[in-house]
Amino acid sequence: MMHMRQYTGAILAIVLILALALTGCGSNKTESQGGSNSGNSGNHSDNSPGKPVTITFWDENSGPQRTPHYEELIKRFEAAHPNIKVEYVGLPASSAKQKYDVAIASDDMPDIGGINQFWISDFVAKGVLLDLEDYYSSWSEKDKIAASAIDGSRSSAPDGKLYQIPNTSNYSTLWYRADWFEDAGIGVPQTFDEFFATADALTDSAKDRYGFTIRGGSGSSKQLTEILYAYSGITDYFDQDGKATVNDPAHVEFLNQYVQLYGTNTPTSDVTNGYKEMVAVFDTGIAAMLQHNLGSYGEHTKAFGANAAEFKASPLPKSQQGYRVITGGDNVGLAIFKSSKHKDAAWKFLTFLASEESQNYWNQNIGQMPTHIDSLNSDWVKSSQHILALSEAIADPATKVLIPPIYLPDYSSIQLNVLEPGFQSVLLGKVSPQDFLDEWAQAMEAALAEYQNSFE
């Protein structure tokens, strides 16, 4: 079945990227800096050589910790390519997908944009992304991007083609206050029993401290998916009959206990907290633990400043089965839109951002894992506590991987329109965990059936 092949490709992607980070890869360096190897674009050009052009670039996750770094990269690119001007447009992560959807509906897309791997299937179904296979095959640096990352990107498209070049990888992480743990004499939780006990032990109402913070607002469904499967140890989103596993009794059991944290071991404001607010709860000393991916590293670093040693990262606890389950399919990369009138210039900018130098600059500053092989082998990766903590856990032979069905065109809309408001209703006690998970399962089963029927 097509989606089983996609599962396999994505699983290989996450494992191999991390294996590269841990073990290094004896690849030969090539000339990659400054976009000098931007590739042979063949007959793709609609630009006359040397003719000044302006391309529009949309950043899918703008903010004070990230935007200045893109501005610096754009400055470097424009200096190396004086005939190409890049117009930067920053989109807040909480509304980026909706912004793209509106732009697609009005046929007003950018030339190039950052897109999450989860969005590829939807955008491909809408026919708006440029097939990059020809560009990629003639790119002199194509072998420098981890093949597993490229395979993972291809596996996210319903037709298996390449529409996105990943330039950064992300993994769910348990950020924790190392100083609070040390003061309390508590170790980092390795099991979910320890996790719940720690959340309770580090809650101190006299100090307005909570043991944990739950993301109840925008983006909550992704983190909930990750922690549900991390708890149960289940690694198949659907069984062989197309039944979703999200309402498995183990997930109901977990969610019943998890929501009990809300308002007791977490702030009540969590119910509406999206990324920015949730990170602020952790960074301002209100919560001891935060589940978020590597991407919030820059926020933590700035907030803690000279006290950066007070926060650290750990993988999520081991499942009830005794092994860890991590969720893959979370690469972020660059895509060119079919409507672009300057595809060659967009590709030149894309390859610049995907180069070793740009990936080192970008990923080191935002704290995520690069996809360029030489970047993966760089000293900064090997000395980054948060990246190594995740890498070592995933490289453990006992660790298993869950790949959500991101190839389903309806996946993103279900996450946004069904699961996020539904989870808020659970936190507020308006809907039971069982009913919520049943509705979730039914929505995904319907999406799978529609997807499979499209091939008949």
Salt bridges, closest charged atoms under 4 A:
GLU60 OE2 - ARG66 NH2 3.90
GLU72 OE2 - ARG76 NE 2.85
ASP101 OD1 - LYS97 NZ 3.08
ASP101 OD1 - LYS126 NZ 3.23
ASP122 OD2 - LYS97 NZ 2.68
ASP122 OD2 - LYS126 NZ 3.19
GLU133 OE2 - ARG154 NE 2.78
GLU141 OE1 - HIS372 NE2 3.04
ASP143 OD1 - LYS142 NZ 3.41
ASP151 OD1 - ARG154 NH1 3.64
ASP179 OD2 - ARG177 NH2 2.69
GLU226 OE2 - LYS222 NZ 2.78
ASP283 OD1 - HIS300 ND1 2.69
GLU310 OE1 - ARG177 NH2 3.35
ASP330 OD2 - LYS222 NZ 2.91
GLU356 OE2 - LYS29 NZ 3.15
GLU357 OE2 - ARG76 NH1 3.71
ASP374 OD2 - LYS144 NZ 3.08
